[in-house]
């Protein structure tokens, strides 16, 4: 006679409510995102496809650092958006069937001997019971079953490499189907780019944690770039996040002129500025925040003037992040350039040359953000912003040691970045907990945590 086993006594490949009620609420598949929302995503995705279309999405592969040493696993973003499934060696198939859809999840069956090495797998039953797959099959059966599924298909949607020299094992059954092939991105990006209320709440949560982490680092007076990275990671993790969302940039002094200084090997000296571009990740959603501040707690006159020039442009650009502005990301960039150009001219910068602003601000002022730091790759920045678009606003000025520019500003790099959600008449700034006004920065409790590690 078989006996029933409670789900809380089972082991899965990722946290579920039954095993992690402190992380997930009833009905949630991943923190903050319910099974119903994942179903709705698949339903909307399928509705955008022609009848008879089949979408094939492989899970991300495990990446290795060297030999058998692997990096922490991160699921492919579109796969995760449509399923919430966080395991490798998996494949999602979504079939458009007469106005409805059919979801098949290929994955690894439970195998105690194999799981002993790498930890538990969710298995076929959980794929149906928890992740709501209509069908679940062993990943080892994928080629034969794919051929059967594709027999009556009208279109194939996939990002699998189908070139003649492809080494992807899925290439053969997919090319043998001889179907018109379209990329997944253009079909799923319009869904991903507009965030749901649950997604907005997840991003609000990770933004609040990230902002508080910045305040602690600022107030610590820490000068070591390399020590800053693990301290921020420790705080993010202690607050329930999965750590850094991306390789953090910690740039002090002249290193602040490098937009993506990720070596983080320097040490600030008294009187220098520190720029940190970092963010936590929570429930699959990321923060992206940048702050610049004086490591000794007080801006010099020149530092304050240049900082306020950037801050004023940033604040005004944030104020344009509303649906009623009818402005796009590219429009925001042009707006920020104009504001910054005027502010720098007031500080004595010669902005008459056509390349002046692009020399001082060489990057775009913003990008979409969500599951990925640079979310929905390929989605146009010329689309008018509307409620649910989540973006960054990050003007900066990077003044090289060049006689073109006022001497007292040379070798300064300043960037101020918030990430936010566009609303109808205003912006919901997720990172507002990270101070950015000069008075607020200087009034942090700089007497606490002066030694490295005291945050």
N, C-alpha and C positions, 0 to 999 in steps of 0.2 A: 504494500500500500504506500503510495507517495504522499508526502506531507507538504503543505504549502509553506513557502519561505517568505517572510516579510521583505519588502524592498529595502527597508533600512538595514537589513542584515546582508544585503548583497553588495558587491563591489562593481563600480562602473568606471568607464574611461574618463569621466569628468564629474564634477559635482552635480548632483541632482537634489531636488528638494528632500527626498526621503533620507539621504545620507548627510546633507548639508543644510538643514533648516535655518541655520544662522546666516547663510549666504543667499538662499533662494526662498521665495514665497511659493505657496501652493499654486500650481499651474504654470510656473515659470520653467523654461528650458535652460536659459542662461540668466544671470542676474538682471532683473528688470524687464526681461523680454519673455512674454508668455508663449505657450504652444499655439494659442490662437493667433498671435501676431505672426509667428513663423508661417502658419497656414495661410494667412492673408497675404503675406509676401509671395508665397509660391503661386497663390491664386491670381494675384495681379500680374506677376511675371508671365504666367501661362496665358493670361488674357491678352498680353501684348504680342503673342506669337501667332503665326498663321495656323489654321487647323491642320492637324497631322504632324506638326513640328515636334521634334525631340531635342531636348537640351541635355548635353552630357558634360558634367562638371567633375573633374578629378579633384580629390583632396590634395593639399600640399604634400610634398615629399619631405621626409626627415633630412635635414641638412647636417653635414658632418664637418667639423672643424679640422680634424686630422685623425686618420685611422678610424678606430671605433668611437672616437669622442664626438658626440653630436651636440648641436645647439638646441636650446629650448624650442619646442615645437610651436609653430603658429599656423593656424589653418588658413587656407586660401580664402580671400575675403568674400568673393561672391558665393562660394560654397557655404561659408559660415553664415552669411546673410540669409540664405534660403533654408538653412537647416538647423543651425546652432550646434552641429556635430563637430567635435574638436579632435577627432582621431585621424591619423594617417592611414594609408592603405585602404582608402574608401573611394566610392564613386557615387554621385547623385545623378539620377536620370529622371527628368520631368517630361512627361508626354502630354501634349495638348490633345484632348479628346472631346470633340463636340461641345465646346464651351466649358468643359471641366478639365481637370488635370489628374494625372496618375504619377505618384512619387515612389520611385524604387531606390532604396539605399543598399548598395553593395558594401560590405564591410567584413571584418574578421570575426568569425564565430568564436565563442568562448573557448579557451584552451588553457587549462590550468598550468600545464608545463611551460608553455610559451609566456604566459602572463607572469610567471615567477621571475622572469628576467627584467621585464620593463614595466611591470605594474598592470592593473586590470584593464580589460577591454569591456566595452558595453555589450557587444554581441548582438545577434540577430533579433532576439525577442525585445530587447530594450529599444532597438531601432524602430520597432513598430509601436511598442507600448508607451515609450517616453517621447520619441521624436516624431511619432505619427506617420511613419512611412506606410504607404499602402502595401508595399511588399519589401521584404529584405532577403538578400541572397548573399552567399559567401563570395568574397572578392575573387576567389579562385575560379568562380563560374562566369566571370564578367564577359569574356570574349564570346562564348557561345550564346549567352542570353542577350548580349548587345545585338548580335547579328539577327536574332529573332525579333527584337523590339524594332529594329530599323527597317525590317522588310516592307512595312506598309507606311513608312514615314514620308512626309512631303519635304521637310527641310531638316537640316542638322545644325543646331546651335552649339558651338563648342570653341574653346580656345586651345585645344590639344594641337600640338605641332603635327600637321598633316603633309609636310613637305616630303619630297621624294627620298630625302636622306634622313628622315626623322627616325630617331631611336626609341620613340615612345611606343610601348607595347600596345597602346590603344589605337595607334595610327592605322594598322592593317584592317581591323574590323570596321573602322569608321570610313576609311577610303573605299573599301570594298562595297559599301552601301551605295556609292555613286549618287550622293544627294547634293543639292545646293547647300553650301556651307556659309554660315553667318557667325560673327563673333558674339559672345555673350555680353560684352560690355555695353554696346549701344542699347540692348534690351533691358538690362538691369540697372544701368546708371540713372535713368530718370526716376526709378523707384528709390534707389539708395540716396539720391541727392536731397530728397525731401524727407526730413526726419519726422518720425511719429512722436506723439507726446511721451511715450515710454523712452524712446531714444533721447529725446531732449532732456528728460529727467536724469538719465544715466550720464549724459554729458555735463549737466549741471553739477552732479555729484562729483565726478572726477575733476571738474574745474575747481570746485571749492577745496578739495584736498590738495590739488596742485598749487593753488594760490597760497594756502597756509604753509605748504612746504617751502615756497619761495620766501615767505616772511621769516621763517625760522632760519633759513640760510643767510638771508640778508642781515638779520640781527646778530648772527653768530660772529660776524666779522672775519670769517674764515678767508684765508688768502690762497690756500693750496687748491689748484684746479682739480687735481687727481683725487683729493680727499672729499671734495664736494660731491662727486658723482655717487659714491656709495652711501653718503649720509642722506642725500635726497631719496635714494632708492629705499633705504631703511625706513624713512618716514612714510613713503608711499605704501610700502608693504605693511607697515604697522597699522595703516588706516584701511586695510582691506583691498588694496589695489594689487595688481600683479607686477608692480615695479615700473620701470621706465618704459614709455611707449615707443621710444626711439633712442638712438645714441645721442646723449645729451651734449650740448655745446657749452663749454665753460671756458670763457676767453677773457683774460685780464690784460690790461695795458694795451700795447700795440697789437697783441693777438686778437683784439676785438675788431681789427680791420678785416680779418678773415671771416667770411660769412658763415662758413661751416667748419670752424675749428673744433674738431672732435678728438684731437690728440690729447688735450686736457693735461698737458705735462708742465705747465708753467706755474709760477707763484707770483702773486701780485705784490707790489711794493706799496708802501704808504703813499696815498695821494692818487693812486691809479683807480680806474674804473673797472668793474667786473660786469661782464655780460653773460647771462645764462639763458639758454634756449632749451627747455625741457618740458616734460609732461608725463603724468601718470597714465596708466591704462586700467580701466575698470569695466568688467563685463563685456570686453571686446571693443569698447569705445575709448578714444584717446583724447588727451588734452595736449595743447600746443601753446606754450606761453613763453614770452621772453621779457626779461627785465634787465636794466642796467643801473648800477649804483656805485657810489664810491666805497671802497673797502674800509676806509676809516670813518665812515658814517657822515661825512660832511662834503658837499660839493664845493669845489673851487668856483670862483666867479665864472671862468670860462666854461667849466663843465656844466654849471647850472644854466648858463645861457644857451648852450648847444642842446642840452637835454630838454629844456623847455620848448625850444624850436621844434624838436621831434614830437614831444608830448602834445603840443597844441595841434599839430597836423594830425596826430593819431586820434585825439579826442574828436576833432571835427569829422574825420573820416568815419569813425564809429557812429557818429550821429546820423550819417547818411545811410546806415545799414537798416533800412526799413522798406517795406514793400511800396509805400507811397512815394518813395524817391524814384522809382522806376529806373534804377541804376544797376549796372552789371559789375562783376569783379573788375573787368577792364576799365569800366567807367570810374570805379572807386580808385583804381591805380592812377588814372589821369587826375582825378580830384586831389589825391594825396600829393602827387608831384607838384601841382599848382600851389597848394598850401605850403609845402615844404620850401619850394622855390622862393616864395614871398618871405617866409620867415628867415631863411638864410640870407637873403638880400639885405634884410634889416640888420643882420649881424655883421655885415661888411663883406660877404661873399660876392664875388663877381659872377653873376649868373647869366651874363649876356651871351656867352657861347652856347651854341645849340646842344652840346654834349655835357653841359655843366651838371644838370640834375642827374643824368644817367651815370655820370662818373661818381657822384656822391651816393646815389641810390641805385645800384645796379640790378636789384632784384625786384620782382613783382611785389606789390603791397599786400597780396593775399591769395589764399587758395581755399578750396573746399576741405572740410575736415569731418571725420566721423569714425568709421571703422579703421580707415587708413589715415595717416597723418596728412598725406596729400590724397584726399578721397576722390572716388569716382574718376580715375585716370582717363583722360580723353574727353571728358565732359566740357563743353564750351564755357569759357569765362566771359562770353558776350551775352549770355542769357540774363535777362532782368531778374534781379534777386526778388524772391517772394518768401512768404512765411514758411518756415521749415528748412530753408537753406542755412547750413552751418558753415561758417567761414572763419578765417583769421584776418586780422588787420594788423600789419606789422611794418610800418615805415621805419627806416633807419637812415643814418648818415655815417659814412665811413670816410674820414678825412685823411688822405695820405700825407706823407712828409714831402709836400710839393709846394713850391713858391707861388703857385696859382692861388692858394688858399691862405686865409689869415693865419699867421704863425701860431697864435695862442690856441688854435683849434686843431693843429696838426697832430696826427697819431691818435686821434680820438675815434672810437667806434661806439655808436649808440643805437640800439634797436629796442623798440617797445612794442610788444605783441600781446594782443588779447584774442581769444577765440569766442565766438558768439553765435547766437541764432537770430536770424532776421525775423522780425515780427511785423505786423501791419504798420504800426506807427512808431516803432522804436526797435532797439536791439536788446536781446537778453544776453548780457555779457557773463559768460560762464566763469571767467577768471577774475571777476571783480574783487575777490578776496585777496589777491596779490596787490599790495600797495604800489602805486606808481607816481603819486604827487610828490614833489620835492619835500614838502613839509612832513608828509607821512613817512617817507623813507628816513629822513633825518631824525624823526621823533620815535622811531623804533627803539626798543630797549637795547641799546648797543653795549650796555654794561654786562649783558648776559652772554656767556658762551664765547668769550674771546679766544679761547684755545680751540684748536682743531678738534672736532669731534663733539663739542659741547653744543648740541642743538636740541 
